[in-house]
Amino acid sequence: MFVEPSDIYLYLGNVDFRKSINGLIVVVEQQMELNPFRDALFVFCNKKRDKLKVLYWDKTGFALWYKRLGATRSRFVYC
């Protein structure tokens, strides 16, 4: 990871993973009520919780990371 964000926000609902950068920006603005241009990572997961997307603004544009969790059937779990 090449960024050192001041904050990390986890969207607690699940997101339709057909959404790309523009769709996730809408989620950040309308549902999370946050500014997507802030120095932060926005983390989203799918319904099965076996995939993650991370959105961030790097001062030159938005970047989107996609992570499919391992073949061992690992899941993203949070309390």
Backbone bond lengths (Angstrom), bond angles and torsions (degrees), N, CA, C in turn:
res aa  C-N    CA-C-N  psi(-1)  N-CA   C-N-CA  omega(-1)  CA-C   N-CA-C  phi
1 M - - - 1.431 - - 1.525 107.78 -
2 F 1.317 116.74 132.69 1.454 121.04 -174.85 1.519 113.29 -106.78
3 V 1.305 117.20 11.62 1.464 120.59 179.39 1.519 109.47 -121.78
4 E 1.313 115.07 154.22 1.458 121.13 174.94 1.522 107.64 -124.62
5 P 1.334 116.40 82.22 1.461 119.57 -175.26 1.522 111.40 -71.21
6 S 1.327 113.91 151.15 1.465 118.27 176.70 1.527 111.20 -78.64
7 D 1.343 116.96 -25.10 1.462 121.29 -179.06 1.524 110.56 -140.78
8 I 1.324 115.45 154.27 1.458 122.15 173.54 1.522 106.62 -130.25
9 Y 1.333 115.65 124.98 1.459 121.32 -179.16 1.519 109.66 -114.05
10 L 1.305 115.73 130.41 1.458 122.30 178.22 1.519 108.51 -106.54
11 Y 1.325 116.47 121.29 1.456 120.70 175.85 1.518 107.20 -78.16
12 L 1.331 117.78 119.43 1.456 121.41 -171.49 1.524 114.24 -75.85
13 G 1.301 117.68 -22.96 1.458 119.61 176.34 1.515 110.78 -81.72
14 N 1.323 115.53 179.21 1.461 116.82 174.12 1.521 108.74 -99.20
15 V 1.322 115.55 155.49 1.452 122.46 -175.47 1.523 109.11 -120.24
16 D 1.313 115.67 140.45 1.461 121.24 172.48 1.529 107.42 -65.54
17 F 1.315 117.87 115.58 1.452 120.63 -173.93 1.520 113.71 -76.06
18 R 1.328 117.78 4.54 1.459 119.52 168.78 1.515 110.33 -76.76
19 K 1.340 117.08 -14.75 1.468 121.00 177.35 1.521 108.99 -68.62
20 S 1.317 114.73 138.61 1.454 120.59 174.92 1.526 108.07 -110.56
21 I 1.311 117.07 -153.67 1.455 121.22 -174.10 1.525 111.97 -56.64
22 N 1.322 117.51 -51.97 1.465 119.89 -176.39 1.530 112.08 -61.71
23 G 1.319 117.86 -41.46 1.463 120.98 179.08 1.514 112.25 -65.40
24 L 1.327 117.15 -38.08 1.460 120.21 179.24 1.526 111.62 -72.60
25 I 1.332 117.09 -31.97 1.463 120.05 174.66 1.527 109.98 -60.75
26 V 1.320 116.58 -41.08 1.473 120.79 177.90 1.525 110.49 -61.99
27 V 1.330 117.94 -40.87 1.467 121.42 177.64 1.531 109.89 -62.03
28 V 1.330 116.98 -44.86 1.470 120.68 179.53 1.522 110.48 -60.77
29 E 1.332 116.85 -46.41 1.464 120.36 -176.30 1.525 112.88 -72.15
30 Q 1.323 117.54 -47.08 1.460 120.32 -171.06 1.525 114.06 -89.50
31 Q 1.312 117.98 -41.14 1.470 119.69 -176.06 1.524 112.08 -92.58
32 M 1.329 117.05 -39.62 1.462 119.62 179.25 1.530 111.64 -87.97
33 E 1.338 116.31 -15.58 1.461 123.45 -179.35 1.525 112.00 54.41
34 L 1.344 115.01 46.95 1.455 122.00 178.87 1.526 109.62 -125.82
35 N 1.311 115.54 163.43 1.451 121.98 177.39 1.530 109.17 -88.83
36 P 1.331 119.62 117.27 1.458 120.81 -177.65 1.534 113.54 -69.04
37 F 1.335 117.86 -12.02 1.458 121.58 -179.62 1.529 113.18 -88.81
38 R 1.319 117.07 0.94 1.461 119.63 -179.48 1.529 110.29 -74.60
39 D 1.313 116.16 166.11 1.470 122.77 -179.32 1.526 108.84 -79.02
40 A 1.337 116.04 78.31 1.464 120.09 -174.26 1.517 110.10 -154.37
41 L 1.322 114.14 158.66 1.462 121.23 170.32 1.513 107.57 -102.87
42 F 1.330 115.96 139.80 1.455 122.12 176.58 1.524 106.99 -116.51
43 V 1.333 115.93 117.59 1.462 121.52 -173.60 1.525 109.32 -107.49
44 F 1.337 115.32 132.37 1.458 122.96 -179.42 1.517 109.04 -128.29
45 C 1.322 117.07 149.03 1.461 120.13 174.93 1.522 109.44 -130.67
46 N 1.323 114.96 160.54 1.460 120.70 179.70 1.525 110.27 -86.27
47 K 1.319 116.54 178.23 1.465 121.50 -175.75 1.527 112.37 -62.29
48 K 1.324 117.38 -40.04 1.474 120.82 179.67 1.520 112.97 -76.81
49 R 1.339 116.39 -11.34 1.462 122.85 -177.86 1.529 112.75 60.89
50 D 1.327 116.06 33.26 1.460 119.37 176.45 1.527 112.02 -113.99
51 K 1.351 116.31 6.31 1.461 121.54 177.35 1.522 109.14 -139.69
52 L 1.333 115.84 146.39 1.455 122.04 177.88 1.518 109.91 -126.40
53 K 1.325 116.44 147.84 1.452 123.12 167.91 1.517 106.96 -127.25
54 V 1.328 115.40 137.07 1.463 121.40 179.27 1.522 107.54 -124.36
55 L 1.315 116.16 124.14 1.457 123.38 -178.86 1.514 109.06 -110.58
56 Y 1.334 116.54 136.95 1.459 119.29 172.89 1.521 110.73 -154.54
57 W 1.323 114.48 156.26 1.460 123.86 177.05 1.512 107.41 -100.11
58 D 1.346 117.92 122.81 1.465 120.26 -176.91 1.528 113.19 -105.66
59 K 1.300 117.22 23.26 1.471 125.25 179.23 1.532 112.56 79.39
60 T 1.330 119.18 -11.68 1.467 121.65 177.00 1.520 111.52 -120.64
61 G 1.311 116.69 -11.27 1.453 121.95 -178.73 1.514 109.66 164.15
62 F 1.323 116.00 174.66 1.459 120.41 178.59 1.519 110.10 -86.11
63 A 1.312 115.46 144.88 1.462 122.29 174.16 1.526 107.60 -120.90
64 L 1.309 114.92 146.58 1.463 120.75 179.91 1.515 108.21 -131.75
65 W 1.322 115.67 121.63 1.455 121.67 175.61 1.511 108.80 -103.65
66 Y 1.300 115.39 142.05 1.462 121.83 178.84 1.516 107.31 -124.36
67 K 1.306 117.04 132.28 1.467 121.53 179.98 1.515 108.79 -132.56
68 R 1.326 116.10 121.85 1.465 121.05 172.20 1.520 105.50 -98.46
69 L 1.324 115.79 122.80 1.462 119.63 -176.45 1.514 110.89 -70.62
70 G 1.320 116.66 155.00 1.455 125.85 -167.66 1.515 118.50 -47.66
71 A 1.303 113.21 163.27 1.461 122.41 -179.09 1.515 111.99 -69.37
72 T 1.315 117.93 -7.04 1.469 121.49 -179.53 1.518 111.68 -85.14
73 R 1.329 115.05 16.80 1.470 121.34 179.45 1.524 112.13 64.33
74 S 1.332 116.54 32.72 1.452 118.65 176.84 1.512 110.07 -70.40
75 R 1.310 115.76 154.05 1.456 122.60 -177.82 1.520 108.63 -130.93
76 F 1.319 115.61 151.67 1.450 121.97 174.56 1.517 107.93 -82.73
77 V 1.311 116.96 120.04 1.459 121.89 -176.48 1.529 108.46 -125.09
78 Y 1.309 115.87 135.46 1.452 120.69 175.04 1.518 108.18 -140.70
79 C 1.307 115.57 157.37 1.474 121.33 -178.28 1.498 111.00 -98.18
